[in-house]
Amino acid sequence: MEALESFKGFEAGAILGERLAPDMITFGEQFSVICNKVEAHIAKLNARRPAGTTRHRDVISGVEH
């Protein structure tokens, strides 16, 4: 992600707050939605309840740069 931000001239971490279109959620929020969806599907496959939703800032802070 750092390479993309550097290439595009964004500040570090700024790309996570960007939107592809004005009516879309941010990239960071989209990342969070996908993580929560994956967790829910894995829980369903394992016949257990999902752990709950995670806010995108919590997910992003756990991603190594």
Summary of the structure (lengths in Angstrom):
residues: 65
radius of gyration: 14.2
end to end distance: 7.4
largest distance: 45.2
contacts: 137
relative contact order: 0.15
helix: 55%
strand: 0%
